[in-house]
Amino acid sequence: MTAKKSSSPLARTTGIFFGVAFVCACFSDLAITTVDPWAEFSRLLAGILTPDFFSTDSLMLSLGYTLAFALLGVALSNIIGFGLALLFFSRTVRVFCAVIRSVHELFWALIFLQLFGLSPLTGILAITIPYAGIIAKVYAEILEEADPTPLQALPYGTARISAFVFVRLPDAFAHFRSYSMYRLECGLRSSAVLGFIGLPTLGFHLESAFKEGHYSEVSALLILFYFVIATMRFWMRRPLLPVYLIIAVIILPWGAEFSASNIVRFLTEDILPHPLRDPSASMVEWFHLIIIEQAVPGIIATLQLTMVALIATGLLTMIFFPLISPLLLGPKARGIGHVFLVITRSTPEYILAFVLLQLWGPSMLPAIVALALHNGAIIGHLVGRYTEQISLRPDTPAGANRYFFEISPRVYRPMLALLFYRWEVILRETAILGMLGIATLGFYVDSAFADLRFDRAMVLIAITAVLNICVDAISRKVRSYLRLQTSLEHR
Amino acid sequence: MPLIEFRGESAGYSGQTVLSNLDFSIEAGERIALVGESGAGKSTLLRLIYERSGANAALVPQEFGLVQALTVFHNVYMGQLHCRSIWRNLHNLLRPRRDDVAEVEKVVEKLRLGDKIFTGVGELSGGQQQRTAVGRALYHPGDLLVADEPVSSVDEHQAQEILETINGEKNTVVIAMHDRALAIQFSDRLIGIKSGEIALDVSAAGMKPSDLDSLYQVGSS
């Protein structure tokens, strides 16, 4: 052992996480199994370069649906989340929010699919519910961090509501607005991905176009999607929001009917453990099947993949952030860097993983690369922006020396803060990627739904949620141990 | 009967005593200047006086305590939040009522902020922000004004004007000031604080700035 006594907690923690990720990677299946991945890739590339916007007439409609679900879901979750944020002093509310946000949108969608079928309600609620939990937490933090000095200068006897709307709300409101914009961007991604389970959004057409090899259509769908996200700042105006919401309600296909008896049966029978309904079945066997054969391998694979993806994200971040840093690159190169990062972070992990799976065949590699690319681009963008505030001394070195000696040490701490903040997000997404066939928890949840074993699905979703809450707690511990802080605008 | 009375009390925060042996009272109509080195305990004493006075006192904190996202009108209007119904407050927050704007305007004009009434506080200079904070305290209906360095960010001429306005509007005034000449000019009673105790409590009449030197010297008292 030549370990230095003086190694910093930061270096030690990094070392531990690297070690864990290395061990996880050793046990991971990272093979490329397709016979000729490059041939398929070149076909994809050819398709991407020749987008065909007229292949299906439903292109625009699916874009409209994607927007409609996102707008309605995010608007509703804003209202509910704000209300919950006001009640965040209550432990019950905090736990409730932690639980609803620990279940991924796609899992919520799978549940609501059983209740409401393909009704728009399924898509809207799938976005609204987890987002409300996230928004409640963030808004509560924003309100808590509001400047307390104006409160002290208020006249004695000012009603609490007046004090709240005049002092707390105005300063917090600007944060709410910028956070809502970020949430809407997330909502658009979620909405697009909901298509993969059958809702009529972009993902639906993307999946079928991809499977049929219509890469020009894939390209057109993605370009439209990036365009909508990139221009959001221009079309998302507050006075227009009511108009958008009304249009969203009008265009969604409300025709699908759902039966009350179906809902009642799902809630009172289907989700009860099977042995309770069928006395001939053994409770022990039921538990054994779920826990030993599904949950345990699912948890192991999920954690394993999460750890590798976390470290890979960190590494990619350190490569990505210079692409937009004015301290390291000129304006032209930065312009290209910006476009690259915007495209990479606008593409949902799920879609990236789906594409890579088609190219490379089933293994953990597509999932890891997809998670690392998407999250690395998000954190890389924030870290790159952070470097704009760094002022270097005039006689500073250039090139690689500048990167390693001047920039990297300065951004490492904020980078780690953001990375650990996203740890929980990466885990939630890892579980979901199981629905694409990788053996994480989502795989078992998806198969349970496919086999109409709703009782199993609910237990597995609950286990995923608990795992998520645990990782969130560990991440918070690590961040407070390393005294890492994320500023409001970076959430 | 005195407005506020201290009888041999001590004060401080988080277990530390900042002020001890406070023994004095404030009568209605007095104009008091608190003088002394920074860190001597002026702000603590002001806060104590403010907390004793309840709804009768308006406060100008040293750090202004403005809501940056709101306009000058809103920040000044907040001086009467406790007098109005929540509905009227909400109405004014979203769409200022003409009658309330007219009332606020009177105060704002005295402070030469008339053209800035609907400007966001975040866009104002330090001096303008300070005048807004003074405006909020003037708009407060209470008789007593407690202010911590209310003219630290404005020039000499404006400082005179603001202090004159304060004295003209409020019956009883307690102000902490580091400018000794201004303190003497605009008060009738000087309370000097040194190392957490009241070291001086005299009438301001006939005082010269140099008479306060002992408050700022190390060692002697």
Contacts between the chains, C-beta under 8 A, distances in Angstrom:
chain1	res1	chain2	res2	distance
A	147	B	67	7.8
A	147	B	68	7.6
A	149	B	61	6.1
A	149	B	63	5.2
A	149	B	64	7.4
A	149	B	65	4.1
A	150	B	65	4.4
A	150	B	66	6.1
A	150	B	67	5.0
A	150	B	78	7.6
A	151	B	65	7.7
A	152	B	59	7.4
A	152	B	61	6.4
A	152	B	65	6.0
A	153	B	59	5.1
A	153	B	60	7.5
A	153	B	61	5.2
A	153	B	64	7.9
A	153	B	65	3.5
A	153	B	78	8.0
A	153	B	133	7.4
A	153	B	136	7.1
A	154	B	78	6.5
A	154	B	81	6.4
A	154	B	82	7.6
A	155	B	55	6.2
A	155	B	58	6.9
A	155	B	78	7.9
A	155	B	79	6.4
A	155	B	80	7.2
A	155	B	81	6.2
A	155	B	82	4.4
A	155	B	83	7.9
A	155	B	140	5.6
A	155	B	142	7.3
A	156	B	54	4.7
A	156	B	55	4.1
A	156	B	57	7.5
A	156	B	82	6.8
A	157	B	54	7.6
A	157	B	55	4.7
A	157	B	82	4.2
A	158	B	81	4.5
A	158	B	82	4.2
A	159	B	81	7.6
A	159	B	82	7.2
A	159	B	86	5.7
A	159	B	89	8.0
A	161	B	86	5.1
A	162	B	81	4.7
A	162	B	82	7.5
A	162	B	84	7.7
A	162	B	86	5.6
A	162	B	89	4.5
A	163	B	81	7.0
A	165	B	89	6.9
A	165	B	90	6.4
A	165	B	93	5.8
A	166	B	67	6.7
A	166	B	70	7.3
A	166	B	74	6.9
A	166	B	78	5.5
A	166	B	81	6.1
A	166	B	89	6.9
A	166	B	93	6.4
A	167	B	67	5.7
A	167	B	78	7.7
A	170	B	67	5.1
A	170	B	68	8.0
A	170	B	69	3.9
A	170	B	70	4.8
A	170	B	74	7.6
A	171	B	67	6.0
A	171	B	68	6.0
A	171	B	69	4.8
A	173	B	69	6.4
A	174	B	69	5.8
